[in-house]
């Protein structure tokens, strides 16, 4: 039997397998199923209030350490601008302001990231993994000891992650799951030390003036903060060979 005929028989015999979506795969897990039972109407109502079709949903996440807030921004694929649709309290933090540079430093990463893992079996109910260490972290961090496994997750305990309680991670997880299922392969997540208004940025520069590396990162984050606030579109980020970023509209 030729490979073509075998392939055709597989498609005819297992059409549901061949057409299985990311959402279908996630719904095989009990916690994701429960999240839809408890939160599907909630997210549909929020999207409806913002004139966003769940089948056209794309999202962007901003996290602010000082304010202990995660912002969820969203739009339809066809829209130009994102709109703020929900805020979640970060219920616990660790470390001090400044980027994560090695395993065990208790620091929450700061910089430009994206979600690269949906974990339906998390020790913290559900979790959304970030691509730490990113290219900048690998250049500027402690070589061979960067650590990893950084998540936005449930519960309310943390060592260098962003917990928002089980109730809220169910909701945020579904927004991100629906967006990924719509084809948004990399959901951007920007983690800031604080809301980088002019006054706050100047205050941080004064406080950390002895650490040029941290101030340089915050300068790049400030550019991204301003671009998004003005345009409501995430900036384009190019990682440079020195660990800095080219941040542009």
C-alpha atoms as an extended CHARMM CRD file, in Angstrom:
* protein
*
       249  EXT
         1         1  UNK       CA              0.0000000000        0.0000000000        0.0000000000  PROA      1               0.0000000000
         2         2  UNK       CA              1.4250000000        3.4060000000       -0.9310000000  PROA      2               0.0000000000
         3         3  UNK       CA              2.0920000000        6.1510000000        1.6220000000  PROA      3               0.0000000000
         4         4  UNK       CA             -0.5230000000        8.3400000000       -0.0710000000  PROA      4               0.0000000000
         5         5  UNK       CA             -3.2450000000        5.7230000000        0.3810000000  PROA      5               0.0000000000
         6         6  UNK       CA             -2.2060000000        5.0940000000        3.9990000000  PROA      6               0.0000000000
         7         7  UNK       CA             -2.3590000000        8.8200000000        4.7140000000  PROA      7               0.0000000000
         8         8  UNK       CA             -5.8040000000        9.0970000000        3.1310000000  PROA      8               0.0000000000
         9         9  UNK       CA             -7.0790000000        6.1820000000        5.1940000000  PROA      9               0.0000000000
        10        10  UNK       CA             -5.7660000000        7.8030000000        8.3870000000  PROA      10              0.0000000000
        11        11  UNK       CA             -7.5660000000       11.0520000000        7.5780000000  PROA      11              0.0000000000
        12        12  UNK       CA            -10.8190000000        9.2300000000        6.8300000000  PROA      12              0.0000000000
        13        13  UNK       CA            -10.5170000000        7.0050000000        9.8880000000  PROA      13              0.0000000000
        14        14  UNK       CA             -9.3340000000        9.6250000000       12.4290000000  PROA      14              0.0000000000
        15        15  UNK       CA            -10.7070000000       12.9930000000       11.2790000000  PROA      15              0.0000000000
        16        16  UNK       CA            -11.0660000000       14.3200000000       14.8370000000  PROA      16              0.0000000000
        17        17  UNK       CA             -7.4060000000       13.5340000000       15.5680000000  PROA      17              0.0000000000
        18        18  UNK       CA             -6.2260000000       15.2770000000       12.4300000000  PROA      18              0.0000000000
        19        19  UNK       CA             -8.3290000000       18.3710000000       13.1980000000  PROA      19              0.0000000000
        20        20  UNK       CA             -7.6370000000       18.5190000000       16.9320000000  PROA      20              0.0000000000
        21        21  UNK       CA             -7.0340000000       22.1160000000       18.0470000000  PROA      21              0.0000000000
        22        22  UNK       CA             -4.9070000000       23.4620000000       20.8740000000  PROA      22              0.0000000000
        23        23  UNK       CA             -8.0970000000       24.1240000000       22.8090000000  PROA      23              0.0000000000
        24        24  UNK       CA             -9.2760000000       20.5370000000       22.2560000000  PROA      24              0.0000000000
        25        25  UNK       CA             -6.0010000000       19.2160000000       23.6670000000  PROA      25              0.0000000000
        26        26  UNK       CA             -6.1800000000       21.5070000000       26.7190000000  PROA      26              0.0000000000
        27        27  UNK       CA             -9.7930000000       20.4900000000       27.3890000000  PROA      27              0.0000000000
        28        28  UNK       CA             -8.6350000000       16.9220000000       27.9710000000  PROA      28              0.0000000000
        29        29  UNK       CA             -7.3390000000       18.1300000000       31.3550000000  PROA      29              0.0000000000
        30        30  UNK       CA             -9.7090000000       18.3850000000       34.3150000000  PROA      30              0.0000000000
        31        31  UNK       CA             -8.5430000000       21.7820000000       35.5660000000  PROA      31              0.0000000000
        32        32  UNK       CA             -9.0240000000       23.3700000000       32.1710000000  PROA      32              0.0000000000
        33        33  UNK       CA            -12.4920000000       21.8350000000       31.9270000000  PROA      33              0.0000000000
        34        34  UNK       CA            -13.3220000000       23.2350000000       35.3610000000  PROA      34              0.0000000000
        35        35  UNK       CA            -12.0280000000       26.6530000000       34.3440000000  PROA      35              0.0000000000
        36        36  UNK       CA            -14.4580000000       26.6920000000       31.4170000000  PROA      36              0.0000000000
        37        37  UNK       CA            -17.3210000000       25.6350000000       33.6800000000  PROA      37              0.0000000000
        38        38  UNK       CA            -16.6010000000       28.4430000000       36.1410000000  PROA      38              0.0000000000
        39        39  UNK       CA            -15.2190000000       31.1890000000       33.9210000000  PROA      39              0.0000000000
        40        40  UNK       CA            -16.4500000000       30.8770000000       30.3250000000  PROA      40              0.0000000000
        41        41  UNK       CA            -19.4190000000       33.2080000000       30.8820000000  PROA      41              0.0000000000
        42        42  UNK       CA            -17.1590000000       35.6660000000       32.7120000000  PROA      42              0.0000000000
        43        43  UNK       CA            -14.7050000000       35.9600000000       29.8400000000  PROA      43              0.0000000000
        44        44  UNK       CA            -17.4760000000       36.0940000000       27.2270000000  PROA      44              0.0000000000
        45        45  UNK       CA            -19.1380000000       38.9470000000       29.1150000000  PROA      45              0.0000000000
        46        46  UNK       CA            -15.8620000000       40.8750000000       29.4050000000  PROA      46              0.0000000000
        47        47  UNK       CA            -15.1650000000       40.4410000000       25.6930000000  PROA      47              0.0000000000
        48        48  UNK       CA            -18.7030000000       41.4390000000       24.7540000000  PROA      48              0.0000000000
        49        49  UNK       CA            -18.4510000000       44.6030000000       26.8600000000  PROA      49              0.0000000000
        50        50  UNK       CA            -15.3200000000       45.4860000000       24.8670000000  PROA      50              0.0000000000
        51        51  UNK       CA            -16.7490000000       44.5150000000       21.4420000000  PROA      51              0.0000000000
        52        52  UNK       CA            -14.2600000000       41.6760000000       21.0280000000  PROA      52              0.0000000000
        53        53  UNK       CA            -15.1770000000       38.3980000000       19.3150000000  PROA      53              0.0000000000
        54        54  UNK       CA            -13.6920000000       35.4150000000       21.1570000000  PROA      54              0.0000000000
        55        55  UNK       CA            -12.8730000000       33.8180000000       17.7970000000  PROA      55              0.0000000000
        56        56  UNK       CA            -10.8480000000       36.9080000000       16.8190000000  PROA      56              0.0000000000
        57        57  UNK       CA             -9.1920000000       37.4850000000       20.2050000000  PROA      57              0.0000000000
        58        58  UNK       CA             -5.5110000000       38.4240000000       20.5670000000  PROA      58              0.0000000000
        59        59  UNK       CA             -3.9740000000       39.5560000000       23.8600000000  PROA      59              0.0000000000
        60        60  UNK       CA             -1.0110000000       41.3780000000       25.3820000000  PROA      60              0.0000000000
        61        61  UNK       CA              0.0600000000       41.2570000000       29.0420000000  PROA      61              0.0000000000
        62        62  UNK       CA              1.8970000000       43.8890000000       31.0980000000  PROA      62              0.0000000000
        63        63  UNK       CA              3.0710000000       43.2350000000       34.6680000000  PROA      63              0.0000000000
        64        64  UNK       CA              4.2040000000       45.8970000000       37.1590000000  PROA      64              0.0000000000
        65        65  UNK       CA              6.1820000000       44.7500000000       40.1870000000  PROA      65              0.0000000000
        66        66  UNK       CA              5.8580000000       47.8380000000       42.4030000000  PROA      66              0.0000000000
        67        67  UNK       CA              2.1130000000       48.1340000000       41.8610000000  PROA      67              0.0000000000
        68        68  UNK       CA              1.6530000000       44.3280000000       41.9900000000  PROA      68              0.0000000000
        69        69  UNK       CA             -0.6570000000       44.4610000000       38.9880000000  PROA      69              0.0000000000
        70        70  UNK       CA             -1.0060000000       42.4080000000       35.8110000000  PROA      70              0.0000000000
        71        71  UNK       CA             -2.8320000000       44.1880000000       32.9970000000  PROA      71              0.0000000000
        72        72  UNK       CA             -4.6200000000       42.1840000000       30.3050000000  PROA      72              0.0000000000
        73        73  UNK       CA             -4.9810000000       44.0470000000       27.0180000000  PROA      73              0.0000000000
        74        74  UNK       CA             -6.9660000000       42.6120000000       24.1060000000  PROA      74              0.0000000000
        75        75  UNK       CA             -8.3540000000       43.3220000000       20.6580000000  PROA      75              0.0000000000
        76        76  UNK       CA             -9.8730000000       41.6740000000       17.6110000000  PROA      76              0.0000000000
        77        77  UNK       CA             -7.3640000000       40.5190000000       15.0070000000  PROA      77              0.0000000000
        78        78  UNK       CA             -8.7320000000       43.1760000000       12.6630000000  PROA      78              0.0000000000
        79        79  UNK       CA             -8.4120000000       46.0260000000       15.1960000000  PROA      79              0.0000000000
        80        80  UNK       CA             -5.3870000000       48.2920000000       15.2830000000  PROA      80              0.0000000000
        81        81  UNK       CA             -5.4050000000       49.2010000000       18.9800000000  PROA      81              0.0000000000
        82        82  UNK       CA             -5.5290000000       47.0600000000       22.1150000000  PROA      82              0.0000000000
        83        83  UNK       CA             -7.7960000000       47.9840000000       25.0050000000  PROA      83              0.0000000000
        84        84  UNK       CA             -7.4150000000       47.2430000000       28.7060000000  PROA      84              0.0000000000
        85        85  UNK       CA            -10.0330000000       44.6240000000       29.6050000000  PROA      85              0.0000000000
        86        86  UNK       CA             -8.9340000000       43.3720000000       33.0300000000  PROA      86              0.0000000000
        87        87  UNK       CA             -6.4350000000       43.8670000000       35.8470000000  PROA      87              0.0000000000
        88        88  UNK       CA             -5.2600000000       41.1110000000       38.1890000000  PROA      88              0.0000000000
        89        89  UNK       CA             -3.5700000000       41.6070000000       41.5440000000  PROA      89              0.0000000000
        90        90  UNK       CA             -0.1990000000       39.9130000000       41.9850000000  PROA      90              0.0000000000
        91        91  UNK       CA             -0.7860000000       38.5220000000       45.4520000000  PROA      91              0.0000000000
        92        92  UNK       CA              2.8490000000       37.7980000000       46.3970000000  PROA      92              0.0000000000
        93        93  UNK       CA              6.3080000000       38.8200000000       45.1710000000  PROA      93              0.0000000000
        94        94  UNK       CA              9.9060000000       37.9890000000       45.9940000000  PROA      94              0.0000000000
        95        95  UNK       CA             13.2490000000       39.7350000000       45.6950000000  PROA      95              0.0000000000
        96        96  UNK       CA             13.7970000000       43.4230000000       44.9940000000  PROA      96              0.0000000000
        97        97  UNK       CA             13.3850000000       45.6420000000       41.9500000000  PROA      97              0.0000000000
        98        98  UNK       CA             15.7550000000       44.7290000000       39.1540000000  PROA      98              0.0000000000
        99        99  UNK       CA             16.0890000000       41.8490000000       36.6640000000  PROA      99              0.0000000000
       100       100  UNK       CA             16.6910000000       38.1910000000       37.3850000000  PROA      100             0.0000000000
       101       101  UNK       CA             20.3420000000       37.3370000000       36.7200000000  PROA      101             0.0000000000
       102       102  UNK       CA             20.8120000000       33.8530000000       38.1940000000  PROA      102             0.0000000000
       103       103  UNK       CA             19.0450000000       30.8920000000       39.7270000000  PROA      103             0.0000000000
       104       104  UNK       CA             18.2210000000       31.3550000000       43.3870000000  PROA      104             0.0000000000
       105       105  UNK       CA             18.4080000000       35.1640000000       43.4670000000  PROA      105             0.0000000000
       106       106  UNK       CA             14.6370000000       35.3180000000       44.1900000000  PROA      106             0.0000000000
       107       107  UNK       CA             14.2610000000       38.0070000000       41.5290000000  PROA      107             0.0000000000
       108       108  UNK       CA             11.2430000000       38.2810000000       39.2370000000  PROA      108             0.0000000000
       109       109  UNK       CA             12.4860000000       38.6620000000       35.6430000000  PROA      109             0.0000000000
       110       110  UNK       CA             12.1140000000       42.0760000000       34.0460000000  PROA      110             0.0000000000
       111       111  UNK       CA             12.0450000000       42.5840000000       30.3120000000  PROA      111             0.0000000000
       112       112  UNK       CA             10.3290000000       41.5230000000       27.1080000000  PROA      112             0.0000000000
       113       113  UNK       CA              8.9900000000       37.9520000000       27.1460000000  PROA      113             0.0000000000
       114       114  UNK       CA              6.2370000000       35.7770000000       25.7250000000  PROA      114             0.0000000000
       115       115  UNK       CA              4.1650000000       32.8380000000       26.9410000000  PROA      115             0.0000000000
       116       116  UNK       CA              5.7430000000       29.5950000000       25.7850000000  PROA      116             0.0000000000
       117       117  UNK       CA              3.9870000000       26.9750000000       27.9310000000  PROA      117             0.0000000000
       118       118  UNK       CA              0.4720000000       26.2150000000       29.1590000000  PROA      118             0.0000000000
       119       119  UNK       CA              0.6900000000       23.8770000000       32.1590000000  PROA      119             0.0000000000
       120       120  UNK       CA             -2.6410000000       22.2310000000       33.0970000000  PROA      120             0.0000000000
       121       121  UNK       CA             -0.9220000000       20.1060000000       35.7970000000  PROA      121             0.0000000000
       122       122  UNK       CA              0.8530000000       22.9000000000       37.6590000000  PROA      122             0.0000000000
       123       123  UNK       CA              1.7050000000       22.6150000000       41.3430000000  PROA      123             0.0000000000
       124       124  UNK       CA             -0.0370000000       25.9970000000       41.5010000000  PROA      124             0.0000000000
       125       125  UNK       CA             -3.2820000000       24.9020000000       39.8340000000  PROA      125             0.0000000000
       126       126  UNK       CA             -2.7860000000       26.3320000000       36.3130000000  PROA      126             0.0000000000
       127       127  UNK       CA              0.2230000000       28.2260000000       35.0280000000  PROA      127             0.0000000000
       128       128  UNK       CA              1.4490000000       30.1740000000       32.0200000000  PROA      128             0.0000000000
       129       129  UNK       CA              5.1550000000       29.7740000000       31.3760000000  PROA      129             0.0000000000
       130       130  UNK       CA              7.4140000000       32.6350000000       30.2540000000  PROA      130             0.0000000000
       131       131  UNK       CA             10.3930000000       32.2330000000       27.9500000000  PROA      131             0.0000000000
       132       132  UNK       CA             12.9040000000       33.2300000000       30.6420000000  PROA      132             0.0000000000
       133       133  UNK       CA             15.8260000000       33.3530000000       30.0750000000  PROA      133             0.0000000000
       134       134  UNK       CA             15.3560000000       35.3950000000       26.9160000000  PROA      134             0.0000000000
       135       135  UNK       CA             18.2240000000       36.4680000000       24.6380000000  PROA      135             0.0000000000
       136       136  UNK       CA             19.0930000000       39.4470000000       26.8300000000  PROA      136             0.0000000000
       137       137  UNK       CA             19.0990000000       37.3490000000       30.0110000000  PROA      137             0.0000000000
       138       138  UNK       CA             21.4420000000       34.8160000000       28.4370000000  PROA      138             0.0000000000
       139       139  UNK       CA             23.9040000000       37.5740000000       27.5790000000  PROA      139             0.0000000000
       140       140  UNK       CA             23.7520000000       39.5320000000       30.8400000000  PROA      140             0.0000000000
       141       141  UNK       CA             22.9760000000       36.7830000000       33.3610000000  PROA      141             0.0000000000
       142       142  UNK       CA             25.2660000000       34.3440000000       35.1330000000  PROA      142             0.0000000000
       143       143  UNK       CA             26.3490000000       31.8460000000       32.4930000000  PROA      143             0.0000000000
       144       144  UNK       CA             25.3010000000       28.2750000000       33.2280000000  PROA      144             0.0000000000
       145       145  UNK       CA             23.2390000000       29.3320000000       36.2490000000  PROA      145             0.0000000000
       146       146  UNK       CA             20.3430000000       31.3300000000       34.8480000000  PROA      146             0.0000000000
       147       147  UNK       CA             17.5300000000       29.2340000000       36.2780000000  PROA      147             0.0000000000
       148       148  UNK       CA             14.1370000000       28.9740000000       34.6070000000  PROA      148             0.0000000000
       149       149  UNK       CA             10.5450000000       27.7810000000       35.0980000000  PROA      149             0.0000000000
       150       150  UNK       CA              9.1070000000       31.2860000000       35.5130000000  PROA      150             0.0000000000
       151       151  UNK       CA              5.3020000000       31.3390000000       35.4570000000  PROA      151             0.0000000000
       152       152  UNK       CA              2.1920000000       33.3950000000       35.9700000000  PROA      152             0.0000000000
       153       153  UNK       CA              0.3010000000       30.9330000000       38.1570000000  PROA      153             0.0000000000
       154       154  UNK       CA             -2.3550000000       30.2360000000       40.7490000000  PROA      154             0.0000000000
       155       155  UNK       CA             -2.0560000000       29.9670000000       44.5260000000  PROA      155             0.0000000000
       156       156  UNK       CA             -0.4580000000       32.8540000000       46.4330000000  PROA      156             0.0000000000
       157       157  UNK       CA              3.1480000000       31.8190000000       47.0360000000  PROA      157             0.0000000000
       158       158  UNK       CA              6.1690000000       32.5570000000       44.9020000000  PROA      158             0.0000000000
       159       159  UNK       CA              9.8850000000       32.3820000000       44.3970000000  PROA      159             0.0000000000
       160       160  UNK       CA             10.5070000000       34.6590000000       41.3800000000  PROA      160             0.0000000000
       161       161  UNK       CA              7.1150000000       34.0470000000       39.6980000000  PROA      161             0.0000000000
       162       162  UNK       CA              3.8420000000       35.9860000000       39.4460000000  PROA      162             0.0000000000
       163       163  UNK       CA              0.9780000000       34.3670000000       41.4270000000  PROA      163             0.0000000000
       164       164  UNK       CA             -2.5930000000       35.6690000000       41.0870000000  PROA      164             0.0000000000
       165       165  UNK       CA             -4.6620000000       33.0130000000       43.0030000000  PROA      165             0.0000000000
       166       166  UNK       CA             -6.4120000000       29.9590000000       41.5720000000  PROA      166             0.0000000000
       167       167  UNK       CA             -9.6210000000       31.8350000000       40.8240000000  PROA      167             0.0000000000
       168       168  UNK       CA             -7.8830000000       34.4540000000       38.6900000000  PROA      168             0.0000000000
       169       169  UNK       CA             -5.4790000000       32.1180000000       36.8910000000  PROA      169             0.0000000000
       170       170  UNK       CA             -8.4820000000       30.1700000000       35.6110000000  PROA      170             0.0000000000
       171       171  UNK       CA             -9.7370000000       33.3500000000       33.9950000000  PROA      171             0.0000000000
       172       172  UNK       CA             -6.4200000000       34.6040000000       32.6130000000  PROA      172             0.0000000000
       173       173  UNK       CA             -5.5350000000       31.1220000000       31.3860000000  PROA      173             0.0000000000
       174       174  UNK       CA             -8.7580000000       30.9640000000       29.3340000000  PROA      174             0.0000000000
       175       175  UNK       CA             -8.1670000000       34.3500000000       27.7090000000  PROA      175             0.0000000000
       176       176  UNK       CA             -4.6600000000       33.2500000000       26.6980000000  PROA      176             0.0000000000
       177       177  UNK       CA             -5.8070000000       29.7770000000       25.6570000000  PROA      177             0.0000000000
       178       178  UNK       CA             -8.4790000000       31.2170000000       23.3610000000  PROA      178             0.0000000000
       179       179  UNK       CA             -5.9750000000       33.6520000000       21.8840000000  PROA      179             0.0000000000
       180       180  UNK       CA             -3.4440000000       30.9110000000       21.2030000000  PROA      180             0.0000000000
       181       181  UNK       CA             -6.1840000000       28.7700000000       19.7100000000  PROA      181             0.0000000000
       182       182  UNK       CA             -6.8890000000       31.6600000000       17.3250000000  PROA      182             0.0000000000
       183       183  UNK       CA             -3.3070000000       31.4840000000       16.0750000000  PROA      183             0.0000000000
       184       184  UNK       CA             -1.4520000000       33.8910000000       18.3840000000  PROA      184             0.0000000000
       185       185  UNK       CA              1.5860000000       31.6890000000       18.8010000000  PROA      185             0.0000000000
       186       186  UNK       CA              3.5930000000       34.0890000000       20.9930000000  PROA      186             0.0000000000
       187       187  UNK       CA              1.5680000000       36.0660000000       23.5150000000  PROA      187             0.0000000000
       188       188  UNK       CA              3.8160000000       38.9920000000       24.5430000000  PROA      188             0.0000000000
       189       189  UNK       CA              4.3890000000       39.6440000000       28.2400000000  PROA      189             0.0000000000
       190       190  UNK       CA              6.3510000000       42.6970000000       29.3570000000  PROA      190             0.0000000000
       191       191  UNK       CA              7.4510000000       42.8260000000       32.9920000000  PROA      191             0.0000000000
       192       192  UNK       CA              8.2680000000       46.2880000000       34.3570000000  PROA      192             0.0000000000
       193       193  UNK       CA              9.7400000000       47.2820000000       37.7410000000  PROA      193             0.0000000000
       194       194  UNK       CA              6.9230000000       49.8500000000       37.9910000000  PROA      194             0.0000000000
       195       195  UNK       CA              4.6850000000       51.9830000000       35.8230000000  PROA      195             0.0000000000
       196       196  UNK       CA              7.4280000000       53.9610000000       34.1340000000  PROA      196             0.0000000000
       197       197  UNK       CA              5.9570000000       57.4240000000       34.0690000000  PROA      197             0.0000000000
       198       198  UNK       CA              8.4950000000       60.2320000000       33.6850000000  PROA      198             0.0000000000
       199       199  UNK       CA              8.5880000000       60.9530000000       37.4170000000  PROA      199             0.0000000000
       200       200  UNK       CA              8.8380000000       57.2870000000       38.4480000000  PROA      200             0.0000000000
       201       201  UNK       CA             11.5740000000       56.5900000000       35.9280000000  PROA      201             0.0000000000
       202       202  UNK       CA             13.6170000000       59.5650000000       37.1480000000  PROA      202             0.0000000000
       203       203  UNK       CA             13.1360000000       58.3790000000       40.7350000000  PROA      203             0.0000000000
       204       204  UNK       CA             14.3670000000       54.8790000000       39.8610000000  PROA      204             0.0000000000
       205       205  UNK       CA             17.3460000000       56.2300000000       37.9130000000  PROA      205             0.0000000000
       206       206  UNK       CA             18.3920000000       58.2750000000       40.9380000000  PROA      206             0.0000000000
       207       207  UNK       CA             17.9660000000       55.3650000000       43.3400000000  PROA      207             0.0000000000
       208       208  UNK       CA             19.8800000000       52.9040000000       41.1240000000  PROA      208             0.0000000000
       209       209  UNK       CA             22.3780000000       55.3060000000       39.5500000000  PROA      209             0.0000000000
       210       210  UNK       CA             25.2980000000       53.0700000000       40.5470000000  PROA      210             0.0000000000
       211       211  UNK       CA             24.0040000000       50.1560000000       38.4800000000  PROA      211             0.0000000000
       212       212  UNK       CA             24.2740000000       51.1220000000       34.8200000000  PROA      212             0.0000000000
       213       213  UNK       CA             23.1240000000       47.6960000000       33.6300000000  PROA      213             0.0000000000
       214       214  UNK       CA             19.7970000000       47.8950000000       35.4720000000  PROA      214             0.0000000000
       215       215  UNK       CA             19.2010000000       51.4860000000       34.4040000000  PROA      215             0.0000000000
       216       216  UNK       CA             19.9350000000       50.5210000000       30.7790000000  PROA      216             0.0000000000
       217       217  UNK       CA             17.3020000000       47.7720000000       30.9200000000  PROA      217             0.0000000000
       218       218  UNK       CA             14.7810000000       50.1450000000       32.4710000000  PROA      218             0.0000000000
       219       219  UNK       CA             15.5450000000       52.7020000000       29.7400000000  PROA      219             0.0000000000
       220       220  UNK       CA             14.5910000000       50.0940000000       27.1300000000  PROA      220             0.0000000000
       221       221  UNK       CA             11.4690000000       49.1760000000       29.0950000000  PROA      221             0.0000000000
       222       222  UNK       CA             10.6050000000       52.8840000000       29.3730000000  PROA      222             0.0000000000
       223       223  UNK       CA             10.6680000000       53.1500000000       25.5730000000  PROA      223             0.0000000000
       224       224  UNK       CA              8.3320000000       50.1760000000       25.2960000000  PROA      224             0.0000000000
       225       225  UNK       CA              6.0720000000       51.6020000000       28.0000000000  PROA      225             0.0000000000
       226       226  UNK       CA              5.7790000000       54.9610000000       26.2210000000  PROA      226             0.0000000000
       227       227  UNK       CA              5.2580000000       53.4790000000       22.7540000000  PROA      227             0.0000000000
       228       228  UNK       CA              2.4140000000       51.2930000000       23.9530000000  PROA      228             0.0000000000
       229       229  UNK       CA              0.7710000000       54.0310000000       26.0140000000  PROA      229             0.0000000000
       230       230  UNK       CA              0.7700000000       56.3330000000       22.9920000000  PROA      230             0.0000000000
       231       231  UNK       CA             -0.2080000000       53.8570000000       20.2700000000  PROA      231             0.0000000000
       232       232  UNK       CA             -1.9510000000       51.0250000000       22.1800000000  PROA      232             0.0000000000
       233       233  UNK       CA              0.1730000000       48.6580000000       20.0680000000  PROA      233             0.0000000000
       234       234  UNK       CA              3.0600000000       46.6090000000       21.5420000000  PROA      234             0.0000000000
       235       235  UNK       CA              6.4840000000       47.7370000000       20.2950000000  PROA      235             0.0000000000
       236       236  UNK       CA              8.7450000000       45.6830000000       18.0780000000  PROA      236             0.0000000000
       237       237  UNK       CA             11.7050000000       44.3360000000       20.0630000000  PROA      237             0.0000000000
       238       238  UNK       CA             15.0730000000       43.4000000000       18.5780000000  PROA      238             0.0000000000
       239       239  UNK       CA             17.5740000000       41.8110000000       20.9790000000  PROA      239             0.0000000000
       240       240  UNK       CA             21.0600000000       43.2440000000       20.4940000000  PROA      240             0.0000000000
       241       241  UNK       CA             24.4010000000       41.4930000000       20.8990000000  PROA      241             0.0000000000
       242       242  UNK       CA             25.2440000000       43.4880000000       24.0470000000  PROA      242             0.0000000000
       243       243  UNK       CA             22.0430000000       42.4210000000       25.8340000000  PROA      243             0.0000000000
       244       244  UNK       CA             20.2310000000       45.6740000000       25.1780000000  PROA      244             0.0000000000
       245       245  UNK       CA             17.1780000000       46.1080000000       22.9540000000  PROA      245             0.0000000000
       246       246  UNK       CA             16.2030000000       48.0500000000       19.8710000000  PROA      246             0.0000000000
       247       247  UNK       CA             12.6870000000       49.1420000000       20.8250000000  PROA      247             0.0000000000
       248       248  UNK       CA             10.6000000000       50.7090000000       18.0870000000  PROA      248             0.0000000000
       249       249  UNK       CA              7.0200000000       51.2590000000       16.9330000000  PROA      249             0.0000000000
